[in-house]
Amino acid sequence: MLAGLPLHTDPWFYAVAIPAVLLLGISKSGFGAGFGSLAVPLMALAVPVPDAAAILMPLLLVMDLLGLAAFRRDVNLALFRFLVPFGLLGTVVGTLLFRALSGSTVAGIVGVFTLLFLAQRVLLPPRPDSAPPRRGIGAALTVTSGFTSFISHAGGPPLNAYLIPLRLTPLAFTATTAYFFFVVNLSKWIPYAWLGLIDWRNMATSLALLPLAPVGVWLGVRIARRIDAKLFYRAIYLGMLLTGIKLVWDGFFHG
């Protein structure tokens, strides 16, 4: 089926792309939500960041659709309706600034904010009776999520910074983020094409990696439906810690 298509053929690319796609699929299921932001940095070890982002676009669409089917009864609709407009605004900002900001600069900024959020959660944990974050903070973080999602599919950490203090159940957390990122990722297609990021080689490579998408989502869904809420959020924190370190390294120290 792929004969004659202009695939990426470097074995090193697939050595990093296969685990990247599996991590992304597991993250799209809601388990280890921070790990999905590692997909582009991992693939960027073998291809430029714009190519990595473009290759992942069709895979994200498939994963999003699988997530919608798996968690359609658990989404927090009120929260979803609040998040979507600000996420879409972030993609507009990403479209306008894409040529002005390098992928490494965005990676570094996202990494710093991710690690600052984790430090705040560890050093100043919220009291059980503390109020949820203000809507204005949520709006700003969601715009940031849409922006970083557009640049490098790294929208998870900023959104998590708003959602985690809301103390949603694991299923509500997973379902709401799945629906949110479905809309955000769908909105990227026309801007990506306009920016020249979608070409036959990247799409053919994405097609070759496509069978891995449901595998990652299936693994993550099975884990998310069986994991204790406290352990669930610890896994997210771990994913965000690794993501933050990786993004800061790529943004400010690598190369």
Phi and psi in degrees as GROMACS dihedral restraints (atoms count N, CA, C in turn):
[ dihedral_restraints ]
;  ai    aj    ak    al  type     phi  dphi    fc
    3     4     5     6     1   -97.3    20    10
    4     5     6     7     1     3.3    20    10
    6     7     8     9     1   -61.4    20    10
    7     8     9    10     1   133.8    20    10
    9    10    11    12     1    87.1    20    10
   10    11    12    13     1   -11.7    20    10
   12    13    14    15     1   -81.4    20    10
   13    14    15    16     1   146.9    20    10
   15    16    17    18     1   -81.5    20    10
   16    17    18    19     1    72.8    20    10
   18    19    20    21     1   -73.9    20    10
   19    20    21    22     1   157.1    20    10
   21    22    23    24     1   -67.5    20    10
   22    23    24    25     1   131.4    20    10
   24    25    26    27     1  -116.2    20    10
   25    26    27    28     1    -2.9    20    10
   27    28    29    30     1   -68.2    20    10
   28    29    30    31     1   121.2    20    10
   30    31    32    33     1   -58.1    20    10
   31    32    33    34     1   -33.9    20    10
   33    34    35    36     1   -61.8    20    10
   34    35    36    37     1   -35.3    20    10
   36    37    38    39     1   -59.7    20    10
   37    38    39    40     1   -46.7    20    10
   39    40    41    42     1   -72.0    20    10
   40    41    42    43     1   -26.9    20    10
   42    43    44    45     1   -63.4    20    10
   43    44    45    46     1   -32.1    20    10
   45    46    47    48     1   -97.1    20    10
   46    47    48    49     1   -28.4    20    10
   48    49    50    51     1   -72.3    20    10
   49    50    51    52     1   -38.2    20    10
   51    52    53    54     1   -62.3    20    10
   52    53    54    55     1   -52.5    20    10
   54    55    56    57     1   -63.8    20    10
   55    56    57    58     1   -31.4    20    10
   57    58    59    60     1   -63.0    20    10
   58    59    60    61     1   -44.5    20    10
   60    61    62    63     1   -67.2    20    10
   61    62    63    64     1   -40.6    20    10
   63    64    65    66     1   -63.6    20    10
   64    65    66    67     1   -42.7    20    10
   66    67    68    69     1   -61.5    20    10
   67    68    69    70     1   -41.1    20    10
   69    70    71    72     1   -64.0    20    10
   70    71    72    73     1   -41.6    20    10
   72    73    74    75     1   -63.8    20    10
   73    74    75    76     1   -43.1    20    10
   75    76    77    78     1   -62.4    20    10
   76    77    78    79     1   -41.7    20    10
   78    79    80    81     1   -65.0    20    10
   79    80    81    82     1   -38.8    20    10
   81    82    83    84     1   -65.7    20    10
   82    83    84    85     1   -21.1    20    10
   84    85    86    87     1   -78.0    20    10
   85    86    87    88     1   -11.7    20    10
   87    88    89    90     1   106.6    20    10
   88    89    90    91     1   -24.5    20    10
   90    91    92    93     1   -80.7    20    10
   91    92    93    94     1   132.2    20    10
   93    94    95    96     1    61.0    20    10
   94    95    96    97     1    48.6    20    10
   96    97    98    99     1   -58.6    20    10
   97    98    99   100     1   -24.4    20    10
   99   100   101   102     1   -72.4    20    10
  100   101   102   103     1   -23.6    20    10
  102   103   104   105     1   -67.1    20    10
  103   104   105   106     1   -26.1    20    10
  105   106   107   108     1   -60.8    20    10
  106   107   108   109     1   -28.8    20    10
  108   109   110   111     1   -70.5    20    10
  109   110   111   112     1    -9.7    20    10
  111   112   113   114     1   -82.0    20    10
  112   113   114   115     1   -11.2    20    10
  114   115   116   117     1   -62.4    20    10
  115   116   117   118     1   -52.2    20    10
  117   118   119   120     1   -64.9    20    10
  118   119   120   121     1   -46.5    20    10
  120   121   122   123     1   -56.7    20    10
  121   122   123   124     1   -37.9    20    10
  123   124   125   126     1   -64.6    20    10
  124   125   126   127     1   -49.2    20    10
  126   127   128   129     1   -67.5    20    10
  127   128   129   130     1   -26.3    20    10
  129   130   131   132     1   -69.3    20    10
  130   131   132   133     1    -8.9    20    10
  132   133   134   135     1   -68.5    20    10
  133   134   135   136     1   -18.7    20    10
  135   136   137   138     1  -121.0    20    10
  136   137   138   139     1   -25.2    20    10
  138   139   140   141     1  -137.9    20    10
  139   140   141   142     1   160.9    20    10
  141   142   143   144     1   -60.4    20    10
  142   143   144   145     1   152.2    20    10
  144   145   146   147     1   -54.4    20    10
  145   146   147   148     1   -45.6    20    10
  147   148   149   150     1   -59.2    20    10
  148   149   150   151     1   -39.3    20    10
  150   151   152   153     1   -66.0    20    10
  151   152   153   154     1   -41.9    20    10
  153   154   155   156     1   -60.3    20    10
  154   155   156   157     1   -44.0    20    10
  156   157   158   159     1   -63.9    20    10
  157   158   159   160     1   -41.7    20    10
  159   160   161   162     1   -67.6    20    10
  160   161   162   163     1   -40.7    20    10
  162   163   164   165     1   -61.0    20    10
  163   164   165   166     1   -35.6    20    10
  165   166   167   168     1   -77.5    20    10
  166   167   168   169     1   -14.6    20    10
  168   169   170   171     1   -57.8    20    10
  169   170   171   172     1   -53.8    20    10
  171   172   173   174     1   -63.1    20    10
  172   173   174   175     1   -34.5    20    10
  174   175   176   177     1   -64.9    20    10
  175   176   177   178     1   -40.0    20    10
  177   178   179   180     1   -61.6    20    10
  178   179   180   181     1   -40.0    20    10
  180   181   182   183     1   -61.4    20    10
  181   182   183   184     1   -45.9    20    10
  183   184   185   186     1   -63.1    20    10
  184   185   186   187     1   -45.4    20    10
  186   187   188   189     1   -63.3    20    10
  187   188   189   190     1   -39.8    20    10
  189   190   191   192     1   -62.5    20    10
  190   191   192   193     1   -43.5    20    10
  192   193   194   195     1   -63.8    20    10
  193   194   195   196     1   -39.9    20    10
  195   196   197   198     1   -64.0    20    10
  196   197   198   199     1   -40.0    20    10
  198   199   200   201     1   -64.8    20    10
  199   200   201   202     1   -40.0    20    10
  201   202   203   204     1   -61.3    20    10
  202   203   204   205     1   -42.0    20    10
  204   205   206   207     1   -67.2    20    10
  205   206   207   208     1   -37.7    20    10
  207   208   209   210     1   -74.4    20    10
  208   209   210   211     1   -31.9    20    10
  210   211   212   213     1  -122.2    20    10
  211   212   213   214     1    25.5    20    10
  213   214   215   216     1   -64.7    20    10
  214   215   216   217     1   -23.0    20    10
  216   217   218   219     1   -91.3    20    10
  217   218   219   220     1    -4.0    20    10
  219   220   221   222     1  -113.1    20    10
  220   221   222   223     1    -1.6    20    10
  222   223   224   225     1   -69.8    20    10
  223   224   225   226     1   141.1    20    10
  225   226   227   228     1   -87.2    20    10
  226   227   228   229     1    97.5    20    10
  228   229   230   231     1   -65.2    20    10
  229   230   231   232     1   -37.5    20    10
  231   232   233   234     1   -63.9    20    10
  232   233   234   235     1   -44.0    20    10
  234   235   236   237     1   -66.8    20    10
  235   236   237   238     1   -41.0    20    10
  237   238   239   240     1   -59.1    20    10
  238   239   240   241     1   -45.3    20    10
  240   241   242   243     1   -64.8    20    10
  241   242   243   244     1   -31.5    20    10
  243   244   245   246     1   -70.7    20    10
  244   245   246   247     1   -40.4    20    10
  246   247   248   249     1   -73.4    20    10
  247   248   249   250     1   -40.5    20    10
  249   250   251   252     1   -57.1    20    10
  250   251   252   253     1   -49.0    20    10
  252   253   254   255     1   -59.2    20    10
  253   254   255   256     1   -37.7    20    10
  255   256   257   258     1   -73.8    20    10
  256   257   258   259     1   -34.5    20    10
  258   259   260   261     1   -63.9    20    10
  259   260   261   262     1   -41.9    20    10
  261   262   263   264     1   -66.7    20    10
  262   263   264   265     1   -35.8    20    10
  264   265   266   267     1   -60.9    20    10
  265   266   267   268     1   -38.4    20    10
  267   268   269   270     1   -63.2    20    10
  268   269   270   271     1   -36.7    20    10
  270   271   272   273     1   -68.6    20    10
  271   272   273   274     1   -33.6    20    10
  273   274   275   276     1   -63.6    20    10
  274   275   276   277     1   -45.0    20    10
  276   277   278   279     1   -61.1    20    10
  277   278   279   280     1   -41.8    20    10
  279   280   281   282     1   -61.7    20    10
  280   281   282   283     1   -40.8    20    10
  282   283   284   285     1   -60.9    20    10
  283   284   285   286     1   -44.7    20    10
  285   286   287   288     1   -70.8    20    10
  286   287   288   289     1   -30.6    20    10
  288   289   290   291     1  -101.8    20    10
  289   290   291   292     1    -0.3    20    10
  291   292   293   294     1   -57.2    20    10
  292   293   294   295     1   -43.1    20    10
  294   295   296   297     1   -76.0    20    10
  295   296   297   298     1   -21.9    20    10
  297   298   299   300     1   -85.4    20    10
  298   299   300   301     1   -28.4    20    10
  300   301   302   303     1  -109.7    20    10
  301   302   303   304     1   134.7    20    10
  303   304   305   306     1   -76.2    20    10
  304   305   306   307     1   155.4    20    10
  306   307   308   309     1   -61.0    20    10
  307   308   309   310     1   -35.0    20    10
  309   310   311   312     1   -67.4    20    10
  310   311   312   313     1   -36.9    20    10
  312   313   314   315     1   -63.3    20    10
  313   314   315   316     1   -46.6    20    10
  315   316   317   318     1   -62.9    20    10
  316   317   318   319     1   -42.0    20    10
  318   319   320   321     1   -58.5    20    10
  319   320   321   322     1   -44.8    20    10
  321   322   323   324     1   -63.1    20    10
  322   323   324   325     1   -42.5    20    10
  324   325   326   327     1   -63.9    20    10
  325   326   327   328     1   -46.1    20    10
  327   328   329   330     1   -61.8    20    10
  328   329   330   331     1   -41.3    20    10
  330   331   332   333     1   -62.9    20    10
  331   332   333   334     1   -42.4    20    10
  333   334   335   336     1   -61.9    20    10
  334   335   336   337     1   -47.4    20    10
  336   337   338   339     1   -66.5    20    10
  337   338   339   340     1   -34.0    20    10
  339   340   341   342     1   -63.3    20    10
  340   341   342   343     1   -46.5    20    10
  342   343   344   345     1   -69.7    20    10
  343   344   345   346     1   -35.2    20    10
  345   346   347   348     1   -64.0    20    10
  346   347   348   349     1   -41.1    20    10
  348   349   350   351     1   -62.9    20    10
  349   350   351   352     1   -43.7    20    10
  351   352   353   354     1   -64.2    20    10
  352   353   354   355     1   -40.6    20    10
  354   355   356   357     1   -61.2    20    10
  355   356   357   358     1   -41.5    20    10
  357   358   359   360     1   -63.4    20    10
  358   359   360   361     1   -39.7    20    10
  360   361   362   363     1   -68.5    20    10
  361   362   363   364     1   -34.5    20    10
  363   364   365   366     1   -79.7    20    10
  364   365   366   367     1   -44.9    20    10
  366   367   368   369     1   -81.3    20    10
  367   368   369   370     1   -32.0    20    10
  369   370   371   372     1  -130.4    20    10
  370   371   372   373     1    65.3    20    10
  372   373   374   375     1   -63.7    20    10
  373   374   375   376     1   142.4    20    10
  375   376   377   378     1   -68.3    20    10
  376   377   378   379     1   145.4    20    10
  378   379   380   381     1   -72.8    20    10
  379   380   381   382     1   154.6    20    10
  381   382   383   384     1   -57.3    20    10
  382   383   384   385     1   -28.3    20    10
  384   385   386   387     1   -98.5    20    10
  385   386   387   388     1    10.8    20    10
  387   388   389   390     1   -71.1    20    10
  388   389   390   391     1   150.0    20    10
  390   391   392   393     1   -74.1    20    10
  391   392   393   394     1   150.0    20    10
  393   394   395   396     1   -67.1    20    10
  394   395   396   397     1   162.5    20    10
  396   397   398   399     1   -58.5    20    10
  397   398   399   400     1   149.8    20    10
  399   400   401   402     1   -66.4    20    10
  400   401   402   403     1   153.7    20    10
  402   403   404   405     1   -62.5    20    10
  403   404   405   406     1   -33.2    20    10
  405   406   407   408     1   -62.8    20    10
  406   407   408   409     1   -39.7    20    10
  408   409   410   411     1   -65.6    20    10
  409   410   411   412     1   -41.9    20    10
  411   412   413   414     1   -61.8    20    10
  412   413   414   415     1   -39.9    20    10
  414   415   416   417     1   -63.2    20    10
  415   416   417   418     1   -45.2    20    10
  417   418   419   420     1   -64.0    20    10
  418   419   420   421     1   -42.6    20    10
  420   421   422   423     1   -67.9    20    10
  421   422   423   424     1   -33.6    20    10
  423   424   425   426     1   -73.2    20    10
  424   425   426   427     1   -37.2    20    10
  426   427   428   429     1   -60.5    20    10
  427   428   429   430     1   -44.0    20    10
  429   430   431   432     1   -60.6    20    10
  430   431   432   433     1   -40.1    20    10
  432   433   434   435     1   -62.1    20    10
  433   434   435   436     1   -44.9    20    10
  435   436   437   438     1   -62.6    20    10
  436   437   438   439     1   -38.7    20    10
  438   439   440   441     1   -65.3    20    10
  439   440   441   442     1   -51.4    20    10
  441   442   443   444     1   -70.1    20    10
  442   443   444   445     1   -28.5    20    10
  444   445   446   447     1   -64.9    20    10
  445   446   447   448     1   -40.8    20    10
  447   448   449   450     1   -65.4    20    10
  448   449   450   451     1   -42.9    20    10
  450   451   452   453     1   -71.1    20    10
  451   452   453   454     1   -45.3    20    10
  453   454   455   456     1  -147.2    20    10
  454   455   456   457     1    24.9    20    10
  456   457   458   459     1    52.6    20    10
  457   458   459   460     1    36.0    20    10
  459   460   461   462     1  -116.3    20    10
  460   461   462   463     1    46.3    20    10
  462   463   464   465     1   -83.3    20    10
  463   464   465   466     1   -10.3    20    10
  465   466   467   468     1   -62.8    20    10
  466   467   468   469     1   -52.4    20    10
  468   469   470   471     1   -56.8    20    10
  469   470   471   472     1   -47.3    20    10
  471   472   473   474     1   -62.8    20    10
  472   473   474   475     1   -39.6    20    10
  474   475   476   477     1   -66.9    20    10
  475   476   477   478     1   -40.6    20    10
  477   478   479   480     1   -60.4    20    10
  478   479   480   481     1   -34.4    20    10
  480   481   482   483     1   -60.4    20    10
  481   482   483   484     1   -29.1    20    10
  483   484   485   486     1   -88.5    20    10
  484   485   486   487     1   -41.2    20    10
  486   487   488   489     1   -76.6    20    10
  487   488   489   490     1   -36.4    20    10
  489   490   491   492     1   -58.5    20    10
  490   491   492   493     1   -46.0    20    10
  492   493   494   495     1   -64.9    20    10
  493   494   495   496     1   -13.2    20    10
  495   496   497   498     1   -74.3    20    10
  496   497   498   499     1   -13.6    20    10
  498   499   500   501     1    57.5    20    10
  499   500   501   502     1    47.4    20    10
  501   502   503   504     1   -70.4    20    10
  502   503   504   505     1   157.2    20    10
  504   505   506   507     1   -67.5    20    10
  505   506   507   508     1   155.7    20    10
  507   508   509   510     1   -52.8    20    10
  508   509   510   511     1   -41.1    20    10
  510   511   512   513     1   -69.5    20    10
  511   512   513   514     1   -40.9    20    10
  513   514   515   516     1   -65.9    20    10
  514   515   516   517     1   -40.5    20    10
  516   517   518   519     1   -58.5    20    10
  517   518   519   520     1   -50.6    20    10
  519   520   521   522     1   -62.8    20    10
  520   521   522   523     1   -47.6    20    10
  522   523   524   525     1   -65.3    20    10
  523   524   525   526     1   -43.3    20    10
  525   526   527   528     1   -65.9    20    10
  526   527   528   529     1   -42.6    20    10
  528   529   530   531     1   -67.5    20    10
  529   530   531   532     1   -35.6    20    10
  531   532   533   534     1   -62.4    20    10
  532   533   534   535     1   -45.2    20    10
  534   535   536   537     1   -68.3    20    10
  535   536   537   538     1   -40.1    20    10
  537   538   539   540     1   -60.9    20    10
  538   539   540   541     1   -50.4    20    10
  540   541   542   543     1   -73.3    20    10
  541   542   543   544     1   -22.4    20    10
  543   544   545   546     1   -60.5    20    10
  544   545   546   547     1   -47.3    20    10
  546   547   548   549     1   -65.8    20    10
  547   548   549   550     1   -45.6    20    10
  549   550   551   552     1   -62.6    20    10
  550   551   552   553     1   -46.8    20    10
  552   553   554   555     1   -66.7    20    10
  553   554   555   556     1   -35.9    20    10
  555   556   557   558     1   -64.0    20    10
  556   557   558   559     1   -34.9    20    10
  558   559   560   561     1   -71.0    20    10
  559   560   561   562     1   -12.2    20    10
  561   562   563   564     1   -82.3    20    10
  562   563   564   565     1   -18.6    20    10
  564   565   566   567     1   -61.1    20    10
  565   566   567   568     1   -49.4    20    10
  567   568   569   570     1   -66.2    20    10
  568   569   570   571     1   -45.8    20    10
  570   571   572   573     1   -61.0    20    10
  571   572   573   574     1   -38.7    20    10
  573   574   575   576     1   -62.6    20    10
  574   575   576   577     1   -41.9    20    10
  576   577   578   579     1   -65.6    20    10
  577   578   579   580     1   -41.9    20    10
  579   580   581   582     1   -61.8    20    10
  580   581   582   583     1   -35.1    20    10
  582   583   584   585     1   -82.7    20    10
  583   584   585   586     1    -1.2    20    10
  585   586   587   588     1    78.9    20    10
  586   587   588   589     1    22.6    20    10
  588   589   590   591     1   -89.3    20    10
  589   590   591   592     1   -15.5    20    10
  591   592   593   594     1  -102.2    20    10
  592   593   594   595     1   113.7    20    10
  594   595   596   597     1  -135.5    20    10
  595   596   597   598     1   173.1    20    10
  597   598   599   600     1   -63.9    20    10
  598   599   600   601     1   -37.9    20    10
  600   601   602   603     1   -65.3    20    10
  601   602   603   604     1   -45.9    20    10
  603   604   605   606     1   -65.7    20    10
  604   605   606   607     1   -39.9    20    10
  606   607   608   609     1   -68.1    20    10
  607   608   609   610     1   -38.1    20    10
  609   610   611   612     1   -66.3    20    10
  610   611   612   613     1   -39.5    20    10
  612   613   614   615     1   -65.1    20    10
  613   614   615   616     1   -39.9    20    10
  615   616   617   618     1   -60.8    20    10
  616   617   618   619     1   -41.0    20    10
  618   619   620   621     1   -62.2    20    10
  619   620   621   622     1   -38.2    20    10
  621   622   623   624     1   -64.7    20    10
  622   623   624   625     1   -32.5    20    10
  624   625   626   627     1   -87.4    20    10
  625   626   627   628     1    -8.8    20    10
  627   628   629   630     1   -56.5    20    10
  628   629   630   631     1   -38.4    20    10
  630   631   632   633     1   -59.6    20    10
  631   632   633   634     1   -20.7    20    10
  633   634   635   636     1   -76.2    20    10
  634   635   636   637     1   -21.8    20    10
  636   637   638   639     1   -60.0    20    10
  637   638   639   640     1   -53.6    20    10
  639   640   641   642     1   -66.4    20    10
  640   641   642   643     1   -26.5    20    10
  642   643   644   645     1   -63.9    20    10
  643   644   645   646     1   -47.8    20    10
  645   646   647   648     1   -63.1    20    10
  646   647   648   649     1   -44.0    20    10
  648   649   650   651     1   -64.0    20    10
  649   650   651   652     1   -43.2    20    10
  651   652   653   654     1   -60.0    20    10
  652   653   654   655     1   -44.4    20    10
  654   655   656   657     1   -60.3    20    10
  655   656   657   658     1   -46.5    20    10
  657   658   659   660     1   -66.1    20    10
  658   659   660   661     1   -40.2    20    10
  660   661   662   663     1   -62.7    20    10
  661   662   663   664     1   -43.0    20    10
  663   664   665   666     1   -61.4    20    10
  664   665   666   667     1   -40.8    20    10
  666   667   668   669     1   -69.5    20    10
  667   668   669   670     1   -46.4    20    10
  669   670   671   672     1   -61.1    20    10
  670   671   672   673     1   -32.9    20    10
  672   673   674   675     1   -81.6    20    10
  673   674   675   676     1    -6.8    20    10
  675   676   677   678     1  -119.9    20    10
  676   677   678   679     1    -1.7    20    10
  678   679   680   681     1   -96.3    20    10
  679   680   681   682     1   144.1    20    10
  681   682   683   684     1   -66.3    20    10
  682   683   684   685     1   145.2    20    10
  684   685   686   687     1   -58.7    20    10
  685   686   687   688     1   -41.8    20    10
  687   688   689   690     1   -64.5    20    10
  688   689   690   691     1   -43.4    20    10
  690   691   692   693     1   -67.0    20    10
  691   692   693   694     1   -35.5    20    10
  693   694   695   696     1   -56.2    20    10
  694   695   696   697     1   -50.1    20    10
  696   697   698   699     1   -71.8    20    10
  697   698   699   700     1   -30.4    20    10
  699   700   701   702     1   -63.6    20    10
  700   701   702   703     1   -38.2    20    10
  702   703   704   705     1   -64.4    20    10
  703   704   705   706     1   -38.7    20    10
  705   706   707   708     1   -63.7    20    10
  706   707   708   709     1   -44.5    20    10
  708   709   710   711     1   -59.4    20    10
  709   710   711   712     1   -43.0    20    10
  711   712   713   714     1   -62.6    20    10
  712   713   714   715     1   -44.3    20    10
  714   715   716   717     1   -61.7    20    10
  715   716   717   718     1   -40.4    20    10
  717   718   719   720     1   -68.2    20    10
  718   719   720   721     1   -36.4    20    10
  720   721   722   723     1   -62.1    20    10
  721   722   723   724     1   -50.3    20    10
  723   724   725   726     1   -63.1    20    10
  724   725   726   727     1   -40.6    20    10
  726   727   728   729     1   -62.1    20    10
  727   728   729   730     1   -47.7    20    10
  729   730   731   732     1   -58.9    20    10
  730   731   732   733     1   -45.7    20    10
  732   733   734   735     1   -62.1    20    10
  733   734   735   736     1   -45.5    20    10
  735   736   737   738     1   -62.7    20    10
  736   737   738   739     1   -44.2    20    10
  738   739   740   741     1   -69.1    20    10
  739   740   741   742     1   -39.5    20    10
  741   742   743   744     1   -63.0    20    10
  742   743   744   745     1   -42.4    20    10
  744   745   746   747     1   -61.3    20    10
  745   746   747   748     1   -47.1    20    10
  747   748   749   750     1   -66.4    20    10
  748   749   750   751     1   -35.3    20    10
  750   751   752   753     1   -78.0    20    10
  751   752   753   754     1   -37.2    20    10
  753   754   755   756     1  -120.0    20    10
  754   755   756   757     1   -16.7    20    10
  756   757   758   759     1  -123.0    20    10
  757   758   759   760     1   -25.8    20    10
  759   760   761   762     1   -81.7    20    10
  760   761   762   763     1   128.6    20    10
